[in-house]
Amino acid sequence: MTQAYPAYALPLPREVYSLEEENNVIRTAFEGGRYRQRNKYEHNLKMLNVTWSFTYEQFLMWRVFLVEGIANGADYFTMELLIDDVLDIKTVRIVEGTYKAQKSDNRYVVTAALELENLELGAYPGLFSIYEALAPDFDGVEALARISLLHELVHTTLPQSATLP
């Protein structure tokens, strides 16, 4: 069973930034003919860089969780993360079990790269229609119809968390 991040005692990451996707395509050259491209694996690896801010006691608890809870960062664990303005529980692990900690003003600032086990793009049925509604080649009368279509798609098709403020 996957270990859960002890959010009852430790704060969630203060910052989540630079979601990176590792290249999933292999390109093979042959003596004659075209190059062949194929996927290395089913899902792309996604990396997140995160930052925590701990007190001394929280930093010690973080170290215990790292060593005893997730085998020095080798095991996956679950944690709530804010990605694309949506707070959701994700399964992650620390890349190569390494992190950096710096003491600053009686706080420990810990940064680490997390590998997401699986991050799927939500299936929004109206997404392509929104792309069509935003297409740049339209005149005045057509613009009003497209704005109305866009308004309807955003407020009826997409989930509440995906609407714009």
C-alpha positions in Angstrom: 0.0 0.0 0.0 1.2 3.5 -0.8 2.3 5.6 2.1 0.4 8.9 2.6 2.3 12.2 3.2 1.7 13.2 6.8 -0.2 16.4 6.0 -1.6 16.4 9.6 1.9 17.2 10.9 3.7 18.7 7.9 2.7 21.6 5.6 2.0 20.9 1.9 4.6 22.3 -0.5 4.6 26.1 -0.5 5.4 26.2 -4.2 4.8 23.9 -7.1 6.5 25.0 -10.2 8.0 23.9 -13.5 5.9 20.9 -14.5 8.2 19.1 -17.0 7.5 16.3 -19.3 10.2 13.9 -20.3 10.4 13.0 -24.0 8.6 9.7 -24.7 9.5 9.3 -28.4 12.4 7.1 -29.7 13.6 7.9 -33.3 15.4 5.2 -35.2 17.3 5.7 -38.4 17.4 2.9 -41.0 19.8 2.5 -43.9 17.1 3.1 -46.4 13.7 4.6 -46.1 12.1 6.7 -43.5 13.0 7.2 -39.8 10.8 5.3 -37.4 9.3 7.0 -34.3 7.6 5.2 -31.5 6.7 5.6 -27.8 9.2 4.3 -25.2 6.4 3.7 -22.7 2.7 4.2 -22.2 2.8 7.4 -20.1 5.2 10.3 -20.2 7.2 10.9 -17.0 6.3 14.2 -15.4 8.5 16.0 -13.0 7.5 18.7 -10.5 9.9 20.9 -8.6 8.4 21.7 -5.2 9.5 23.8 -2.2 8.5 23.3 1.5 9.1 25.6 4.4 9.6 23.7 7.7 10.3 24.6 11.3 13.1 22.6 12.9 10.7 20.0 14.4 8.8 19.7 11.0 12.2 19.2 9.3 13.1 16.4 11.6 9.7 14.8 11.0 10.2 15.2 7.2 13.5 13.3 7.6 11.8 10.5 9.5 9.1 10.3 6.9 11.8 10.2 4.1 13.9 7.5 5.7 11.3 5.2 7.3 8.1 6.0 5.5 9.3 6.1 1.9 12.6 4.2 1.9 14.8 7.3 1.4 12.6 8.6 -1.3 12.6 5.4 -3.4 8.9 4.6 -2.8 5.8 6.3 -4.1 3.6 8.3 -1.7 0.4 10.2 -2.0 0.1 13.9 -1.4 -2.3 16.8 -2.2 -0.8 19.0 -4.9 -2.0 22.2 -6.6 -1.5 21.6 -10.3 -3.2 23.8 -13.0 -5.2 25.5 -10.2 -6.8 22.2 -9.1 -5.9 20.7 -5.7 -5.9 16.9 -6.0 -4.3 13.9 -4.4 -1.3 12.7 -6.6 1.0 9.7 -6.3 4.6 10.9 -6.4 8.1 9.9 -5.4 11.3 11.9 -4.9 13.6 11.7 -7.9 16.7 9.7 -6.9 15.7 10.3 -3.3 17.6 13.6 -3.3 16.5 17.0 -1.9 18.2 20.2 -0.9 17.6 21.9 2.5 18.8 25.4 3.5 18.3 27.0 6.9 17.0 30.5 6.6 15.6 32.6 9.5 14.9 29.6 11.8 13.1 27.8 8.9 14.3 25.0 6.7 13.5 25.5 3.0 13.5 22.1 1.4 13.4 21.7 -2.4 13.0 18.4 -4.3 12.0 17.1 -7.7 9.0 14.8 -7.6 8.1 12.3 -10.3 4.3 12.0 -10.8 3.2 8.4 -11.3 0.4 9.4 -13.7 -1.0 12.8 -14.6 -3.8 12.6 -17.1 -5.3 15.5 -19.0 -8.9 15.8 -18.2 -11.3 14.9 -21.0 -13.4 18.0 -21.7 -15.9 17.4 -24.5 -16.1 21.1 -25.5 -12.4 21.8 -25.6 -12.0 21.5 -29.4 -15.1 23.6 -29.9 -13.5 26.3 -27.8 -10.4 26.2 -30.0 -12.7 26.6 -33.0 -14.5 29.5 -31.4 -11.2 31.3 -30.8 -10.1 30.9 -34.4 -8.7 34.2 -35.7 -10.5 34.3 -39.1 -13.9 35.8 -38.5 -15.8 39.0 -39.2 -18.0 41.2 -37.0 -21.3 39.4 -37.2 -19.6 36.0 -36.9 -17.7 37.2 -33.9 -20.9 37.7 -31.9 -22.0 34.2 -32.7 -18.6 32.8 -31.7 -18.5 34.8 -28.4 -21.9 33.4 -27.6 -20.8 29.9 -28.4 -17.6 30.3 -26.3 -19.7 31.6 -23.4 -22.0 28.6 -23.6 -19.1 26.1 -23.8 -17.2 27.6 -20.9 -20.2 27.8 -18.5 -22.0 24.5 -19.4 -19.4 22.0 -20.7 -16.2 22.5 -18.7 -16.0 21.6 -15.0 -16.4 24.4 -12.5 -12.6 24.4 -11.6 -11.7 25.0 -15.3 -13.8 28.2 -15.7 -12.1 31.5 -16.0 -12.6 34.2 -13.3 
